[in-house]
Structures are given as structure tokens and as C-alpha cells.
Amino acid sequence: MSLLIKKFTVGNHYWIFILFLRFTYGADDTELWSSIGFETELPYNLKVELEQELRLKDQLSSFKQTFTQVSISYNILDGIKIIFPIRYAIYQNKIKQRLSFGGIYKYNFKTVSYRYRIKFQKIYENSEFSNNLIRNKVSIEYKINKKIKPYISGEIFHLDNLNQYQYDEYRVSFGINLNLPKKKEIKIFYIYKLEDISKSNLEQTNAFGAACNFNL
């Protein structure tokens, strides 16, 4: 079984590279996402996370948004937890507040871990709430050693509009998680986004990013 996993992982390098070339060619824009985060565990299986992120657009030349996000999670069982993220985002000419509720299931099998997340979210803007948005995300992570963990993920966005579920966006991402000394972690990643699927003019975006997280 371990031999099959190793062959699968090595083979992934080639098709991930092919996907990367396929996605980057012909995209409408390229963005840069950078963030810093802090997390700490609390009693009663609770955890609090704080994240500050900056995003650039127009081929990395102009400001897109910055946001502050606070998230509280609760471990129900081993590998299962619920999350409550709240985000305050500032754009060039508007401010959005996002409320979310979701759940995460994670299963570890030797050096491979599988993670599924579902999240329901609403955006508050101009004194109004948007339609419900449902996000489903699946991730696979391979543990090379204690410090290096590459991963790949896919996510689909659904709009709950008049009781009709419409595909609004999907994302494909891959990257690497690096565990550093003093409870630090750095994630380097690439995301391909296809937005406004329900509309005639699709928008393709490449996003390159890095995230630094501190465990207090």
C-alpha cells in the first residue's frame, strides 16, 4: 500500500505541472495573496484563530482587498469539528462583512490525510445580506516528513438562489505546508479560480500566495 502511495505521489508531480501550465495560460488576471495568522487552543476543545490578509490584483500591480478574520472552532470528535469564521474586508470602494458556519472532517491514513470542509456563508454589504453561499472543499495532503507536506485541493461554490442551487465558482489549488521551529508554519500555494460560472462572461484568475501562521 505504501508503494502505491509513493507511486501516486510521484505521478502527481507531472500532472500537477501540466494543470499549472493549462491554468496559467489564458487567465484574465494574476493576483498575489499574503497573510499572517495566529492561533491558540482554549479549554473545552475550543480554538481561536486570527488572520490578516492582503490581496493584490491587475497582474500584482494594484490593491484588491485586505481583510481581518476571526474564527472559533470546536472539536466534536476526533477528526470532526465545527467552525465559525467572521470576516471584515475592505476593498477600494466598499466594505464587506462575511458570516460563516461550517464543518470539517479529516481522516489520516499513514502518510496521507484527507480533508473535507463544508461552509455556509452570507455577505453583509450596503445594509443587506446576500444569498446563501455553500462551499464544498476536498483536500489531500501527503506527509513527506514532519516538516514538509505538499497538498492539492478542489472547491466548488454554490449559490442558493430562490431554492435553486447554481454553480458560481470553482477553485483548484496546490501547494506545500512547511513546519518551522518555534511553532511556526508557512504555506506556499497556487490557486486557479473560475468565477461567475452562472453568467456568460467567465473570469479566470491565477492566485499565488504565501501564508505564515504562529501557534501561540
Backbone bond lengths (Angstrom), bond angles and torsions (degrees), N, CA, C in turn:
res aa  C-N    CA-C-N  psi(-1)  N-CA   C-N-CA  omega(-1)  CA-C   N-CA-C  phi
1 M - - - 1.473 - - 1.520 111.56 -
2 S 1.351 115.31 -42.24 1.466 118.98 179.23 1.520 111.15 -63.99
3 L 1.365 117.09 -34.08 1.459 120.55 178.15 1.519 111.03 -65.68
4 L 1.339 116.47 -39.97 1.461 120.30 177.90 1.516 111.06 -63.47
5 I 1.335 116.65 -40.64 1.467 120.68 179.58 1.522 110.18 -63.27
6 K 1.359 116.33 -41.92 1.460 119.47 179.84 1.524 111.12 -64.46
7 K 1.339 117.31 -42.38 1.458 120.28 178.06 1.516 111.14 -63.54
8 F 1.323 115.75 -41.28 1.468 120.26 178.61 1.523 110.74 -62.24
9 T 1.331 116.87 -41.52 1.462 121.54 -178.17 1.518 111.20 -67.13
10 V 1.346 116.81 -44.22 1.459 119.92 178.62 1.519 110.54 -63.34
11 G 1.345 115.95 -41.98 1.456 119.45 178.45 1.507 112.91 -63.27
12 N 1.328 116.06 -30.78 1.462 120.15 179.27 1.514 112.14 -59.47
13 H 1.339 117.47 -33.86 1.460 120.60 -176.51 1.522 110.68 -57.24
14 Y 1.327 117.73 -37.62 1.453 121.00 -176.16 1.522 111.65 -74.28
15 W 1.332 117.09 -48.49 1.461 116.70 -176.35 1.513 112.04 -75.50
16 I 1.343 119.17 -24.86 1.457 120.60 172.37 1.522 109.94 -65.02
17 F 1.340 116.57 -40.35 1.463 120.45 178.07 1.524 110.79 -64.53
18 I 1.337 116.68 -40.18 1.465 120.40 178.10 1.522 110.66 -64.98
19 L 1.339 116.89 -43.47 1.463 120.25 176.89 1.519 111.29 -61.04
20 F 1.327 116.55 -39.67 1.462 120.70 -179.94 1.527 110.52 -60.85
21 L 1.335 117.48 -46.24 1.461 120.55 178.25 1.520 111.10 -63.97
22 R 1.322 116.04 -39.91 1.469 120.34 -179.33 1.521 111.12 -63.72
23 F 1.314 117.96 -43.19 1.455 121.90 -176.23 1.526 112.07 -74.04
24 T 1.343 116.48 -42.62 1.464 118.93 -175.23 1.516 111.85 -69.29
25 Y 1.322 117.30 -29.72 1.456 119.78 -179.98 1.529 109.62 -78.11
26 G 1.310 117.24 122.33 1.453 121.34 176.48 1.510 115.24 89.74
27 A 1.325 118.87 6.24 1.467 120.67 178.06 1.523 110.59 -71.47
28 D 1.342 116.21 151.57 1.462 121.34 -178.41 1.522 112.46 -77.41
29 D 1.317 117.87 -30.01 1.461 120.36 -176.60 1.523 109.74 -155.30
30 T 1.324 114.75 160.60 1.456 122.04 175.06 1.519 108.62 -125.23
31 E 1.327 116.11 131.05 1.460 121.47 -177.92 1.525 110.46 -119.35
32 L 1.329 114.39 161.69 1.459 121.50 175.66 1.521 108.62 -126.18
33 W 1.335 116.55 124.50 1.461 122.14 179.21 1.531 108.37 -114.45
34 S 1.319 116.77 128.38 1.467 121.03 176.70 1.520 108.75 -136.14
35 S 1.323 115.98 138.81 1.469 118.70 -175.36 1.517 110.85 -148.55
36 I 1.324 113.98 159.99 1.454 122.27 172.88 1.525 107.60 -132.79
37 G 1.321 116.51 139.49 1.461 119.88 -175.92 1.519 112.39 -139.72
38 F 1.321 113.94 157.58 1.464 121.62 177.96 1.524 107.79 -135.33
39 E 1.316 116.40 142.05 1.460 120.08 177.68 1.518 110.17 -143.15
40 T 1.317 114.81 150.45 1.461 120.41 178.00 1.519 109.49 -149.56
41 E 1.304 115.92 145.93 1.458 121.23 179.24 1.519 110.32 -89.73
42 L 1.331 114.51 143.18 1.459 122.24 179.66 1.530 109.33 -117.18
43 P 1.319 117.58 168.79 1.472 119.26 175.15 1.533 111.61 -61.94
44 Y 1.312 115.36 165.08 1.471 123.06 175.86 1.530 112.01 63.76
45 N 1.336 117.43 37.17 1.466 122.76 175.05 1.527 113.49 62.16
46 L 1.303 117.53 27.92 1.461 122.06 179.17 1.525 110.53 -100.94
47 K 1.328 115.58 151.60 1.457 121.97 174.81 1.522 108.90 -140.69
48 V 1.334 116.19 140.42 1.462 122.50 177.75 1.526 108.75 -116.61
49 E 1.338 115.81 133.84 1.459 121.43 179.03 1.526 109.70 -126.89
50 L 1.319 116.06 140.46 1.459 122.99 177.09 1.524 108.20 -126.10
51 E 1.341 116.33 130.23 1.464 120.83 -177.79 1.525 110.37 -134.18
52 Q 1.326 115.54 138.49 1.464 122.09 173.82 1.530 107.49 -124.70
53 E 1.338 116.39 125.46 1.465 120.04 -174.65 1.524 111.14 -131.62
54 L 1.329 115.09 147.46 1.462 123.44 175.51 1.517 108.39 -125.04
55 R 1.351 116.17 134.22 1.458 120.96 179.10 1.527 109.94 -125.78
56 L 1.340 114.81 135.34 1.457 122.11 176.75 1.522 109.07 -112.81
57 K 1.332 116.94 150.22 1.460 122.09 -179.52 1.528 109.76 -131.37
58 D 1.364 116.24 -167.82 1.469 122.48 179.55 1.525 110.63 52.50
59 Q 1.324 115.16 57.64 1.464 121.96 -178.66 1.531 111.49 57.32
60 L 1.328 115.36 40.89 1.472 124.26 176.09 1.524 113.50 71.11
61 S 1.340 118.08 15.25 1.463 120.44 -171.86 1.524 114.49 -100.71
62 S 1.341 118.76 -13.35 1.466 119.29 -176.63 1.526 110.97 -141.18
63 F 1.324 114.90 160.23 1.464 122.60 -177.74 1.523 110.77 -72.43
64 K 1.327 116.47 133.75 1.460 121.34 174.50 1.522 110.89 -106.29
65 Q 1.322 116.52 -57.88 1.462 120.13 179.44 1.523 110.36 -164.97
66 T 1.316 114.26 160.65 1.455 121.74 167.66 1.518 107.52 -134.75
67 F 1.317 117.25 144.57 1.462 118.54 -179.21 1.518 111.12 -143.70
68 T 1.316 113.25 153.96 1.460 122.69 172.41 1.523 107.72 -115.08
69 Q 1.316 116.47 129.57 1.463 120.11 -178.30 1.523 110.79 -129.40
70 V 1.320 114.83 132.23 1.463 122.45 174.33 1.525 107.79 -115.19
71 S 1.315 116.52 131.31 1.461 120.65 -177.82 1.521 109.91 -132.62
72 I 1.328 115.02 135.98 1.464 122.03 175.02 1.526 108.16 -116.41
73 S 1.316 116.72 130.59 1.462 120.66 179.21 1.524 110.09 -125.37
74 Y 1.330 114.70 152.64 1.467 121.24 -178.54 1.521 109.03 -134.25
75 N 1.329 116.95 123.23 1.458 122.19 178.36 1.526 110.04 -79.69
76 I 1.322 115.67 113.61 1.464 120.31 178.38 1.526 110.34 -81.16
77 L 1.329 115.26 -52.69 1.455 122.96 177.95 1.524 108.03 -136.74
78 D 1.309 116.19 175.64 1.454 120.28 176.61 1.530 109.45 -63.84
79 G 1.333 117.06 115.59 1.460 121.73 179.86 1.504 114.60 90.68
80 I 1.330 118.77 -3.41 1.466 121.85 -178.87 1.522 109.36 -126.86
81 K 1.326 116.63 128.67 1.463 120.03 177.36 1.521 110.24 -148.59
82 I 1.318 115.58 159.65 1.457 121.94 175.60 1.529 108.16 -111.87
83 I 1.337 115.53 151.10 1.463 120.86 -175.45 1.524 110.20 -130.82
84 F 1.348 114.93 148.75 1.464 122.24 178.19 1.537 108.83 -133.37
85 P 1.328 118.95 84.86 1.468 120.53 179.19 1.539 111.71 -89.24
86 I 1.333 115.51 141.76 1.465 123.10 174.06 1.524 107.57 -126.93
87 R 1.341 116.42 128.68 1.464 120.73 -175.55 1.525 111.09 -125.32
88 Y 1.334 114.77 138.61 1.468 122.13 174.97 1.527 106.67 -119.93
89 A 1.344 116.84 110.74 1.461 122.03 -172.76 1.522 111.12 -115.16
90 I 1.329 115.37 136.60 1.463 122.53 178.82 1.525 108.74 -114.51
91 Y 1.338 116.23 123.42 1.457 123.14 175.39 1.532 109.00 -106.29
92 Q 1.333 116.07 -175.82 1.459 119.76 -179.53 1.522 112.05 -62.34
93 N 1.326 116.18 -40.21 1.467 118.90 -174.76 1.522 113.60 -132.94
94 K 1.324 117.07 19.40 1.464 118.78 179.97 1.519 109.86 -159.90
95 I 1.320 114.55 165.84 1.463 122.79 176.95 1.525 108.34 -128.93
96 K 1.323 116.26 134.92 1.455 121.45 178.16 1.525 109.66 -125.30
97 Q 1.322 114.65 144.84 1.458 120.96 173.24 1.524 108.03 -121.09
98 R 1.320 115.68 132.98 1.459 119.70 -175.11 1.516 110.69 -121.32
99 L 1.322 115.69 128.73 1.461 123.06 177.50 1.526 108.68 -111.69
100 S 1.326 117.03 133.59 1.459 120.49 -176.37 1.522 110.96 -138.32
101 F 1.325 113.47 156.16 1.461 121.99 173.30 1.520 107.14 -145.83
102 G 1.325 116.94 134.89 1.452 117.92 -177.67 1.511 113.32 -160.57
103 G 1.320 113.58 -177.86 1.456 120.92 178.91 1.513 110.85 -139.34
104 I 1.332 115.90 152.48 1.462 122.22 -178.84 1.524 109.06 -131.43
105 Y 1.339 115.00 134.24 1.460 120.76 173.13 1.524 108.27 -122.45
106 K 1.325 116.95 129.45 1.463 121.64 -179.08 1.522 109.83 -129.10
107 Y 1.335 114.99 133.09 1.463 121.03 179.83 1.526 108.77 -126.94
108 N 1.300 116.93 126.69 1.462 122.51 179.96 1.522 110.13 -104.77
109 F 1.329 115.09 131.28 1.459 120.91 175.21 1.528 108.04 -130.58
110 K 1.319 115.96 98.83 1.456 122.63 -177.80 1.528 110.04 55.29
111 T 1.334 118.01 -113.41 1.468 120.77 -176.34 1.523 113.31 -93.04
112 V 1.321 117.02 0.82 1.467 120.94 -178.25 1.522 109.39 -116.47
113 S 1.322 116.43 136.49 1.466 120.80 176.02 1.520 109.26 -125.34
114 Y 1.333 115.65 140.57 1.460 123.11 179.43 1.525 107.95 -114.42
115 R 1.318 115.18 137.34 1.465 119.49 -175.55 1.527 109.56 -136.63
116 Y 1.324 115.60 129.68 1.465 121.34 176.56 1.521 108.79 -122.05
117 R 1.329 115.88 133.73 1.465 120.81 178.43 1.519 109.85 -131.42
118 I 1.318 116.10 133.46 1.454 121.95 171.24 1.523 107.79 -119.87
119 K 1.331 115.57 137.65 1.461 119.23 -176.16 1.521 109.72 -141.92
120 F 1.330 115.27 133.94 1.461 122.35 175.41 1.526 107.56 -107.96
121 Q 1.312 117.04 129.67 1.460 118.11 -176.38 1.524 112.35 -141.27
122 K 1.331 113.87 152.47 1.456 123.21 174.86 1.522 108.31 -130.24
123 I 1.333 115.94 145.84 1.460 121.64 177.65 1.521 109.07 -112.18
124 Y 1.315 115.15 131.16 1.463 121.35 178.59 1.525 108.38 -104.16
125 E 1.344 115.59 118.08 1.466 121.46 -177.58 1.523 109.50 -149.65
126 N 1.321 116.04 136.15 1.469 121.51 -179.93 1.529 111.54 54.23
127 S 1.319 116.14 43.47 1.470 123.60 176.44 1.519 113.08 64.91
128 E 1.327 117.44 20.91 1.461 121.27 179.33 1.524 110.39 -136.54
129 F 1.348 114.70 150.61 1.453 120.80 174.09 1.522 109.60 -95.23
130 S 1.323 116.50 142.16 1.457 121.41 177.39 1.526 110.24 -79.07
131 N 1.349 115.73 176.38 1.457 120.58 173.70 1.527 109.94 -66.03
132 N 1.329 115.69 157.76 1.459 119.91 178.27 1.523 110.42 -62.43
133 L 1.312 115.51 138.89 1.463 121.36 175.56 1.520 108.11 -121.11
134 I 1.320 116.05 128.99 1.462 122.19 -179.17 1.522 108.50 -113.28
135 R 1.323 115.97 128.54 1.457 121.22 -177.81 1.525 110.16 -120.95
136 N 1.329 115.94 128.35 1.459 122.44 176.56 1.524 108.92 -117.85
137 K 1.322 116.27 125.90 1.465 120.59 -176.27 1.520 110.46 -132.68
138 V 1.334 115.84 133.74 1.461 122.69 177.57 1.525 108.25 -121.74
139 S 1.334 116.85 132.89 1.463 121.92 -179.08 1.524 110.17 -131.78
140 I 1.332 114.98 145.86 1.465 122.20 173.67 1.525 107.54 -126.41
141 E 1.322 116.11 127.53 1.462 121.52 -178.87 1.525 109.53 -122.98
142 Y 1.333 115.47 137.04 1.467 120.56 179.59 1.526 109.20 -114.06
143 K 1.306 116.10 126.75 1.466 121.58 -177.63 1.526 109.98 -91.83
144 I 1.343 115.76 102.38 1.464 119.55 176.00 1.522 109.95 -70.93
145 N 1.324 115.56 -47.21 1.459 122.34 172.21 1.527 107.21 -154.49
146 K 1.319 117.47 -167.74 1.460 120.12 -176.53 1.526 113.10 -66.75
147 K 1.332 116.88 -21.10 1.458 120.11 -174.51 1.524 114.25 -104.72
148 I 1.319 118.49 -22.07 1.468 121.46 -172.62 1.522 109.91 -121.95
149 K 1.341 116.00 121.68 1.462 121.57 -178.60 1.533 110.16 -139.68
150 P 1.324 118.82 94.61 1.468 120.28 174.32 1.525 110.75 -73.65
151 Y 1.331 115.91 156.87 1.465 119.98 -178.25 1.525 110.36 -150.23
152 I 1.316 114.78 164.87 1.457 122.91 172.80 1.524 107.16 -142.35
153 S 1.340 116.83 146.40 1.465 119.70 -177.30 1.522 110.55 -148.91
154 G 1.312 115.07 160.16 1.457 122.65 174.58 1.517 109.42 -138.81
155 E 1.334 116.41 142.89 1.462 120.70 -177.06 1.519 110.12 -140.21
156 I 1.338 115.91 139.77 1.464 122.81 178.98 1.519 108.92 -122.39
157 F 1.341 116.33 134.45 1.458 123.14 178.14 1.528 108.59 -105.35
158 H 1.342 116.65 132.68 1.459 122.42 176.88 1.521 109.31 -119.27
159 L 1.316 116.59 134.18 1.460 121.37 172.83 1.519 109.13 -95.12
160 D 1.325 116.94 126.17 1.463 121.95 175.44 1.523 107.29 -91.89
161 N 1.329 115.88 87.64 1.456 121.96 -174.33 1.521 109.71 -114.94
162 L 1.337 116.24 110.67 1.468 121.70 179.70 1.522 110.87 55.19
163 N 1.338 114.93 45.37 1.468 122.24 178.15 1.527 113.12 62.91
164 Q 1.343 117.14 17.58 1.452 121.60 175.76 1.527 108.47 -117.48
165 Y 1.323 115.82 123.58 1.459 119.81 -178.16 1.523 109.37 -87.02
166 Q 1.327 116.49 117.82 1.451 122.29 -178.84 1.526 109.72 -115.14
167 Y 1.334 115.66 137.89 1.459 119.53 173.81 1.520 108.61 -71.18
168 D 1.331 116.59 125.34 1.461 120.29 -178.27 1.529 112.54 -112.13
169 E 1.315 116.98 -29.07 1.468 119.53 -176.20 1.518 109.46 -164.94
170 Y 1.320 115.88 149.15 1.456 118.69 167.70 1.523 109.31 -138.14
171 R 1.318 114.66 154.62 1.455 122.03 -178.26 1.525 109.91 -133.16
172 V 1.322 115.45 141.58 1.457 122.38 171.11 1.518 106.88 -123.03
173 S 1.318 116.68 131.45 1.464 119.91 -174.32 1.520 110.68 -139.55
174 F 1.318 115.47 148.18 1.454 120.50 168.35 1.522 108.88 -146.56
175 G 1.318 115.02 154.62 1.456 119.11 -177.26 1.512 110.51 -175.34
176 I 1.320 115.08 -160.96 1.455 120.48 -177.94 1.525 109.71 -144.74
177 N 1.314 115.72 136.31 1.463 122.36 174.78 1.526 109.03 -101.07
178 L 1.332 115.78 128.10 1.457 121.63 -179.04 1.519 109.55 -117.02
179 N 1.321 117.20 116.48 1.463 121.72 176.62 1.527 109.45 -86.63
180 L 1.330 116.24 122.32 1.456 122.36 -177.09 1.525 110.45 -111.05
181 P 1.331 117.65 166.18 1.472 119.84 177.59 1.523 112.06 -62.29
182 K 1.312 115.44 165.93 1.460 124.03 178.00 1.531 112.26 59.89
183 K 1.338 115.64 37.89 1.461 122.59 173.57 1.527 112.69 58.54
184 K 1.331 116.17 40.84 1.453 121.64 176.80 1.523 109.83 -111.33
185 E 1.316 115.48 148.62 1.456 121.18 177.47 1.520 109.37 -139.60
186 I 1.332 116.44 135.88 1.459 121.91 176.82 1.522 108.64 -119.81
187 K 1.307 115.76 133.07 1.463 121.70 176.23 1.522 108.76 -116.90
188 I 1.323 116.38 126.72 1.459 122.68 175.64 1.522 106.78 -114.63
189 F 1.338 117.11 130.46 1.461 118.49 -170.09 1.528 112.73 -149.08
190 Y 1.329 113.14 165.18 1.465 122.95 172.30 1.517 107.74 -131.56
191 I 1.341 117.20 137.70 1.464 122.42 179.12 1.526 109.18 -129.36
192 Y 1.321 115.76 132.16 1.462 121.27 170.27 1.516 107.85 -105.27
193 K 1.338 116.53 124.20 1.464 121.39 -178.45 1.525 110.02 -116.23
194 L 1.315 115.84 134.92 1.460 122.39 170.74 1.522 106.69 -120.25
195 E 1.353 116.88 109.63 1.458 122.45 -172.79 1.526 111.93 -108.11
196 D 1.338 114.83 163.30 1.472 123.03 177.78 1.526 111.39 56.39
197 I 1.333 116.07 48.06 1.461 120.70 -179.09 1.521 111.42 -64.02
198 S 1.333 116.63 -32.68 1.464 120.42 -178.28 1.522 112.59 -75.96
199 K 1.331 117.12 -6.31 1.461 121.00 179.95 1.525 110.15 -106.66
200 S 1.340 115.34 170.54 1.461 119.89 -176.44 1.527 112.48 -77.01
201 N 1.333 117.37 -30.82 1.469 120.78 -178.17 1.527 110.73 -101.33
202 L 1.323 115.18 95.00 1.458 120.47 179.22 1.522 110.06 -72.81
203 E 1.320 115.60 149.94 1.461 121.14 178.80 1.522 109.44 -122.64
204 Q 1.337 115.82 119.20 1.456 121.66 179.85 1.526 109.56 -103.25
205 T 1.321 116.07 132.59 1.462 120.81 -176.20 1.519 110.65 -136.75
206 N 1.330 115.39 135.43 1.459 121.85 169.18 1.517 108.73 -98.27
207 A 1.313 117.01 135.21 1.464 121.06 177.19 1.526 109.11 -129.17
208 F 1.319 115.17 122.13 1.456 121.73 174.30 1.525 107.80 -106.16
209 G 1.316 117.17 142.55 1.455 116.72 -175.74 1.511 114.70 -158.09
210 A 1.327 112.93 167.95 1.463 121.99 175.63 1.516 108.24 -145.19
211 A 1.320 116.09 138.53 1.461 121.72 -179.63 1.520 108.94 -131.88
212 C 1.318 115.84 133.01 1.465 122.12 178.27 1.524 108.78 -114.64
213 N 1.321 116.80 127.39 1.456 120.89 -175.94 1.531 110.48 -126.68
214 F 1.340 115.31 139.31 1.462 122.06 179.97 1.522 109.02 -117.48
215 N 1.319 115.79 129.71 1.460 121.66 177.34 1.524 108.20 -98.22
216 L 1.329 116.37 109.84 1.463 121.28 -175.33 1.528 111.59 -85.12
